[in-house]
Amino acid sequence: MKYQTAITKIEDEREFVRGYSLEELTTKKSFVETVYLVLRGELPTAAETRLLNALLTAAIDHGPGTASGQVARIVASAQNSPHTALAAGILAMGERHGGAIEGAARFFQENKETGHIAGLVQSLKEQKIRLPGYGHAVLTHDGRSDVLLGVAKETGFYGPHCALAEKIGAVLNQISSKPIPLNIDGAMAAILLDMGFDWRLTKGFFIIARVPGLVAHIYEEMAGGEGLRRVPEEEIEYSGPEPRAL
Ligand SMILES: CC(C)(COP(=O)(O)OP(=O)(O)OC[C@H]1O[C@@H](n2cnc3c(N)ncnc32)[C@H](O)[C@@H]1OP(=O)(O)O)[C@@H](O)C(=O)NCCC(=O)NCCS
C-alpha cells in the first residue's frame, strides 16, 4: 500500500519540506518557523512566528512535580535509556495534564456559537464535569495564560475562541468553591484555534513544547546519580487487612 504524503519529498539526494529545500530552511528559517511549516503546510508570517514562539516557550517546563516530569525522572532513575524515560513522560500526559489542551480545544470549537455559555458551564458544574483547560493543582492564577493572551492580542490573533475561553473562566470562577484559573492548556487551545489550527493538532503542540523540558529533567536525573527513586514509606498508608493466617 502506498503512503500518500504532502509533507516531505526526497529526490536526487535532496529533501524538500512542504516544497521548500531543507538546506535553505536550515540556513534561512528558525526551528519555530519550520515547526509551523511542517504542521500547517505554509510558512508563518512574522506575527504567527512570534505567537507560536511564545506558546512553545511558555510550556517548555513546569518542574519535576508534574505527572510527566515525575514519571520521566522515576523511569530515568531506574536506569532506562533516555528515550524510554522520555516516552514514559509523554505517556503520563493525560486529560488532567498536558492532554487537557485537546479537550479544551474541542470544547471551545464545538461551543463557539453557543448562546447560553453561562447556562452550559453551570449545568456541567452541577454534573461535576471538569472543564478541560481550567484549574490547577498548585496555582490559583496561571500567569502563563495572561502572557499568552497578551501576545495573542498584540499579534492580532485574539479571536472568538480566546474570548470564549475567558468568558467561561469568568463564569466558572463565579460558581466555584475555589479559584479555577484558565490554565496554560486552555489558553494554548484557544489561541491555536484562533490561529486556525485543528483541535486534533493541539496536543502535538504541547508535546513539542514540553519535550525539551523533559529531556533536561532526564539528563539531570541521569547525571546527578541520585539512585533509584521510590515513594517514601511514610507517604504510603496501607488500608488492607492486617497480617492473618492462611
Ligand atoms: C488540574 C486539576 C486536576 C486540579 O484539581 P484540584 O486543584 O486538585 O481541584 P480539586 O479537586 O481540589 O477541586 C476543587 C473544586 O474545583 C472544581 N474544579 C476543579 N477543576 C475544575 C474544572 N476544570 N472545571 C470545573 N470545576 C473544577 C472541583 O469540581 C471542585 O469543586 P467543588 O469544591 O465544588 O466540588 C483540575 O482543576 C482539573 O481536573 N482540571 C481540568 C484538567 C486540566 O485542565 N488540566 C491541566 C492542568 S495545567
The ligand as an SDF file (V2000), in Angstrom:
LIG
                    3D

 48 50  0  0  0  0  0  0  0  0999 V2000
   -5.8920   20.3870   37.3340 C   0  0  0  0  0  0  0  0  0  0  0  0
   -6.8700   19.7960   38.3410 C   0  0  0  0  0  0  0  0  0  0  0  0
   -6.7070   18.2790   38.3670 C   0  0  0  0  0  0  0  0  0  0  0  0
   -6.5390   20.3700   39.7120 C   0  0  0  0  0  0  0  0  0  0  0  0
   -7.5130   19.9750   40.5800 O   0  0  0  0  0  0  0  0  0  0  0  0
   -7.5600   20.4640   42.0990 P   0  0  0  0  0  0  0  0  0  0  0  0
   -6.9500   21.8130   42.2500 O   0  0  0  0  0  0  0  0  0  0  0  0
   -6.9750   19.4000   42.9100 O   0  0  0  0  0  0  0  0  0  0  0  0
   -9.0870   20.6750   42.3200 O   0  0  0  0  0  0  0  0  0  0  0  0
   -9.9710   19.9980   43.3910 P   0  0  0  0  0  0  0  0  0  0  0  0
  -10.0710   18.5370   43.0910 O   0  0  0  0  0  0  0  0  0  0  0  0
   -9.4890   20.3960   44.7670 O   0  0  0  0  0  0  0  0  0  0  0  0
  -11.3730   20.6840   43.1000 O   0  0  0  0  0  0  0  0  0  0  0  0
  -11.7970   21.8450   43.7740 C   0  0  0  0  0  0  0  0  0  0  0  0
  -13.1030   22.3010   43.2020 C   0  0  0  0  0  0  0  0  0  0  0  0
  -12.8740   22.8900   41.9350 O   0  0  0  0  0  0  0  0  0  0  0  0
  -13.6490   22.2130   40.9470 C   0  0  0  0  0  0  0  0  0  0  0  0
  -12.8660   22.1630   39.7150 N   0  0  0  0  0  0  0  0  0  0  0  0
  -11.5330   21.9570   39.5990 C   0  0  0  0  0  0  0  0  0  0  0  0
  -11.1930   21.9870   38.3050 N   0  0  0  0  0  0  0  0  0  0  0  0
  -12.3260   22.2260   37.6180 C   0  0  0  0  0  0  0  0  0  0  0  0
  -12.6110   22.3600   36.2620 C   0  0  0  0  0  0  0  0  0  0  0  0
  -11.6440   22.2530   35.3470 N   0  0  0  0  0  0  0  0  0  0  0  0
  -13.8870   22.5810   35.8660 N   0  0  0  0  0  0  0  0  0  0  0  0
  -14.8630   22.6800   36.7810 C   0  0  0  0  0  0  0  0  0  0  0  0
  -14.6640   22.5800   38.1100 N   0  0  0  0  0  0  0  0  0  0  0  0
  -13.4060   22.3440   38.5170 C   0  0  0  0  0  0  0  0  0  0  0  0
  -13.9060   20.8390   41.5180 C   0  0  0  0  0  0  0  0  0  0  0  0
  -15.0370   20.2400   40.9050 O   0  0  0  0  0  0  0  0  0  0  0  0
  -14.1230   21.1850   42.9520 C   0  0  0  0  0  0  0  0  0  0  0  0
  -15.4110   21.7760   43.1000 O   0  0  0  0  0  0  0  0  0  0  0  0
  -16.3010   21.5850   44.4280 P   0  0  0  0  0  0  0  0  0  0  0  0
  -15.4430   22.0560   45.5710 O   0  0  0  0  0  0  0  0  0  0  0  0
  -17.4600   22.4340   44.1630 O   0  0  0  0  0  0  0  0  0  0  0  0
  -16.5700   20.0960   44.4950 O   0  0  0  0  0  0  0  0  0  0  0  0
   -8.3210   20.1510   37.9680 C   0  0  0  0  0  0  0  0  0  0  0  0
   -8.5040   21.5370   38.0470 O   0  0  0  0  0  0  0  0  0  0  0  0
   -8.7390   19.6100   36.6390 C   0  0  0  0  0  0  0  0  0  0  0  0
   -9.0900   18.4270   36.5100 O   0  0  0  0  0  0  0  0  0  0  0  0
   -8.7450   20.4820   35.5860 N   0  0  0  0  0  0  0  0  0  0  0  0
   -9.1190   20.0570   34.2420 C   0  0  0  0  0  0  0  0  0  0  0  0
   -7.9390   19.4270   33.5400 C   0  0  0  0  0  0  0  0  0  0  0  0
   -6.8730   20.4400   33.1620 C   0  0  0  0  0  0  0  0  0  0  0  0
   -7.1560   21.4980   32.6310 O   0  0  0  0  0  0  0  0  0  0  0  0
   -5.6120   20.0750   33.4240 N   0  0  0  0  0  0  0  0  0  0  0  0
   -4.4630   20.8840   33.0330 C   0  0  0  0  0  0  0  0  0  0  0  0
   -3.7920   21.4580   34.2390 C   0  0  0  0  0  0  0  0  0  0  0  0
   -2.4940   22.5820   33.7970 S   0  0  0  0  0  0  0  0  0  0  0  0
  1  2  1  0
  2  3  1  0
  2  4  1  0
  2 36  1  0
  4  5  1  0
  5  6  1  0
  6  7  2  0
  6  8  1  0
  6  9  1  0
  9 10  1  0
 10 11  2  0
 10 12  1  0
 10 13  1  0
 13 14  1  0
 14 15  1  0
 15 16  1  0
 15 30  1  0
 16 17  1  0
 17 18  1  0
 17 28  1  0
 18 19  1  0
 18 27  1  0
 19 20  2  0
 20 21  1  0
 21 22  1  0
 21 27  2  0
 22 23  1  0
 22 24  2  0
 24 25  1  0
 25 26  2  0
 26 27  1  0
 28 29  1  0
 28 30  1  0
 30 31  1  0
 31 32  1  0
 32 33  2  0
 32 34  1  0
 32 35  1  0
 36 37  1  0
 36 38  1  0
 38 39  2  0
 38 40  1  0
 40 41  1  0
 41 42  1  0
 42 43  1  0
 43 44  2  0
 43 45  1  0
 45 46  1  0
 46 47  1  0
 47 48  1  0
M  END
$$$$
